[in-house]
Amino acid sequence: MDALILRKYIQVIILIIMTIIYLISLIRKKRWIKWEKTSPDMKQTIKKHEKTLNNCSKIFVGTALIFMYLVMGIPLIMDIPNVISEKYLSVEGEVVEWNFSREDQKKERSIGIIDSKTNQKVNVVVYSYGIHKGEYIEAVYLPYSKYGIVKE
């Protein structure tokens, strides 16, 4: 579980670094798309629409960063107290949803498990080898981000 947690928090650190770079480029009003560096046949078109293209690209990147914080960053930050105190949730039951990815590689897989104790479906992203529908597994995961591992 420690390796998965480290991997996820490295992703959050990379997201924070990307945000800092983005904000610095906004503060310095740096041009991302420059008409001087385009091909000769596109120079006039790019020069004419350079400001619009730069603004649109900055809005797009900013929106993507906000989306990444909402999906990945905030849940992982909310899980920090659980990681420190090692309070993980556990689910045990039959797999009812899984993704069709290469089975021989250990990687992140989104699965749905019907908990044998509560009969509730729990969606978890686990780091493991191939998992199939109908398998009975036990997974340990973080409560907010829903990242975990399959207990063997």
N, C-alpha and C positions, 0 to 999 in steps of 0.2 A: 504494500500500500504506500510505503514511503517513496518509492520510485515514481509512482503515478502522481502523488501529491507534488513532488519536486518538479516533475514535468509540467504540470498544470500551472504552478506558480512561476516557472520560467516563462511560460506563455504570457502570463499577466505582466511580468516585468518587461517583456518585449513590447506588449501593447502600450505600456506606460512610456517607454522610450519613443515609440512611434508617435504618440500624442505630443510629447515634448518637442520632437522635431517638427511636427505639424504646426504647433503653436508658435515656435520660433520663426518658421517661414511666414506665418500670417503676420506676426508683429513686424518683421523686417520688410513686409510687402514684396516678397520675392516672387518673380515671375516664374511659373512652372513651364509654361509653353512659350517659347521665344521664336519669333518670326525669323530672326537672323539665322537660326540653325535649321531651317527647313529647306526642302528642295526648291530650286529656282521657279518651278512652275506653280508652287503652292505659296510662295512668299506673299503675294498680294492678298490672297484670301486669308491667310493666317494673320497678316498685319491688320487687316480690316476687322477681324473678329477676335483678336488676341485677348482683349480684356474679358469678353464674354466667355471664351474658352477657359481662361484661367479661373474666373469666378465659378464656373460650373464644375470644374475639376476640384476646386477647393471645397465646394459644397458637397460634392460626391464623397470625397475622402473623409470629410468631417462627419457626414451621416454614417458612413461605414464604421468609423471609430466609435461613434455613439452606440450603434447596433452591437458591435463587438463587446463593449462594456456591459450593455444590458444582458446579453446572452451569456457571456463568459466571465467577465471581470467582477461584476457585483456579486453573483452567487459564490464565486471562489473567495472573495473578500469576506463575505458573511460566514463562510465556513472556517475562517481562521481560528476562532475559539474552539471549534470542534476538533480541529487538527491538533491544536496545542494540548487539549485535554484528552485526545484520542477517543472521543465519543463518536463512534461511527454507528450508522444504522445497519441493520441486517435484515435481509429478506431471504426466505427459503421457500421454494416452490417450483412449479412447472413453467417452462418457457412457453409463451404463447405468441410472442413477436420477436423477430430477429432479422438481421440484415444479411444479405447474400454477398459475402465478400470472401476473399481468399482464405481458406480454412487453415492452411499450413503456416500462416504468419500470425504472430502475436501482435494485435493492434486493437484500437478502440472499436467497440461494437455496441450498437444501440439494441437493447433487448427489453422485452416486456415480460414480467414474471407475475403469475398469480400467487400471492402470498398464501401459504398453507394455513397460517394462523388466522388471518383476517379476511381471506377471500377477496382482497382488493388487488387490482392490477397496479404494479409498480414499474415505472419506466426508469431504466438505469443504463448508463454508458459504462461498460466494463472493458477492461484491458485484458484480453485473453485470446486463446485460439478459437477456432470455429465452434459455434454453439448452434444447436438445432432445435426446432420446435418439438416439444414434448419432453425434453430433457429435464431432469429434476436437479436443480443446482441451488447453492447457497451463495449469496453475494453480500459483500460488505461495501457500503457506500457512504459518501458525504451527503448530509440532508438537503442542502440548498442547491449545490451544483449537480447532484445525482451522478457523480463520477465514483467508480469503485472497482473492485476486483472480485473474481470468482474464487471462493474458498475451495481448496482442493483437498 
